[in-house]
């Protein structure tokens, strides 16, 4: 069973929340970080690493 409380971090691309997790080992709190890619992330390295060039 998981119970979460999401909090938006100061970084606009990251969401951090804590989950209360119950499993066979017991109950514990886990911190989860979700990262969202910036809009230009996929194009950021194309200048340096073009797809058509073999290494």
Residue frames relative to the residue before (quaternion, step in Angstrom):
aa qw qx qy qz dx dy dz
X 1.0000 0.0000 0.0000 0.0000 0.00 0.00 0.00
X 0.0893 -0.8041 0.5873 0.0235 3.58 -0.85 0.95
X 0.0685 -0.7576 0.6486 0.0253 3.51 -1.05 0.87
X 0.0214 -0.8360 0.5480 -0.0205 3.60 -0.60 1.05
X 0.1399 -0.7479 0.6444 0.0765 3.50 -1.30 0.55
X 0.1914 -0.8277 0.5196 0.0913 3.60 -0.13 1.28
X 0.0504 -0.7672 0.6394 0.0011 3.53 -1.07 0.90
X 0.3830 -0.7133 0.5375 0.2358 3.56 -0.83 0.98
X 0.3640 -0.7385 0.5300 0.2030 3.57 -0.77 1.05
X 0.6696 -0.4983 0.3573 0.4191 3.58 -1.25 0.26
X 0.6261 0.4831 -0.3361 0.5115 3.59 1.19 -0.46
X 0.4521 -0.7264 0.4483 0.2588 3.57 -0.76 1.01
X 0.6979 0.4655 -0.2745 0.4700 3.60 1.19 -0.38
X 0.7225 0.4140 -0.2332 0.5022 3.61 1.22 -0.03
X 0.1024 -0.7572 0.6429 0.0529 3.54 -1.06 0.88
X 0.0942 -0.7937 0.6006 0.0213 3.57 -0.81 1.03
X 0.1269 0.7820 -0.6053 0.0776 3.54 -0.95 0.87
X 0.3677 -0.7122 0.5563 0.2195 3.53 -1.27 0.42
X 0.1676 -0.7755 0.6035 0.0793 3.52 -1.05 0.85
X 0.2912 -0.7016 0.6190 0.1995 3.52 -1.09 0.75
X 0.0838 -0.8337 0.5455 -0.0204 3.57 -0.45 1.24
X 0.1281 -0.7574 0.6373 0.0606 3.55 -1.00 0.93
X 0.1798 0.7631 -0.6113 0.1080 3.58 -0.87 0.93
X 0.7727 -0.3656 0.2383 0.4610 3.58 -1.28 -0.16
X 0.6545 0.5089 -0.3135 0.4630 3.62 1.19 -0.42
X 0.6891 -0.4361 0.2843 0.5042 3.59 1.22 -0.31
X 0.5856 -0.5467 0.4560 0.3877 3.53 -1.26 -0.52
X 0.1158 0.7855 -0.6010 0.0912 3.55 -0.94 0.88
X 0.4018 -0.6857 0.5511 0.2543 3.56 -1.31 0.32
X 0.1265 -0.7966 0.5907 0.0200 3.54 -0.81 1.09
X 0.2763 -0.7394 0.5868 0.1804 3.59 -0.97 0.86
X 0.1292 -0.7985 0.5875 0.0237 3.56 -0.79 1.08
X 0.1133 -0.7760 0.6181 0.0533 3.57 -0.98 0.91
X 0.1024 -0.7746 0.6230 0.0379 3.57 -0.82 1.06
X 0.1674 -0.7987 0.5743 0.0650 3.55 -0.85 1.00
X 0.1909 -0.7554 0.6188 0.1001 3.55 -0.96 0.93
X 0.4581 -0.6910 0.4866 0.2753 3.57 -0.89 0.93
X 0.4720 -0.6292 0.5264 0.3228 3.59 -1.04 0.71
X 0.6782 -0.5251 0.3286 0.3954 3.60 -1.16 0.56
X 0.7703 0.3591 -0.1934 0.4902 3.61 0.89 -0.86
X 0.3123 0.7977 -0.4762 0.1982 3.61 1.24 0.22
X 0.6913 0.4943 -0.2892 0.4405 3.61 0.84 -0.96
X 0.7192 0.4285 -0.2473 0.4878 3.60 1.10 -0.61
X 0.4501 0.7486 -0.4210 0.2445 3.59 1.23 -0.30
X 0.8086 0.2897 -0.1395 0.4928 3.62 0.89 -0.83
X 0.3891 0.7468 -0.4718 0.2613 3.62 1.23 0.07
X 0.6021 0.5596 -0.3592 0.4418 3.59 1.08 -0.62
X 0.7500 0.3969 -0.2030 0.4887 3.58 1.00 -0.83
X 0.7956 0.1631 -0.0657 0.5797 3.58 1.10 -0.70
X 0.0723 -0.8196 0.5672 0.0357 3.63 0.26 1.16
X 0.5798 -0.6314 0.4040 0.3193 3.59 -1.09 0.76
X 0.7105 0.4839 -0.2747 0.4308 3.60 0.97 -0.76
X 0.6132 0.5517 -0.3508 0.4434 3.61 1.21 -0.06
X 0.2933 -0.7546 0.5595 0.1776 3.59 -0.85 0.96
X 0.3757 -0.7285 0.5317 0.2129 3.55 -1.09 0.75
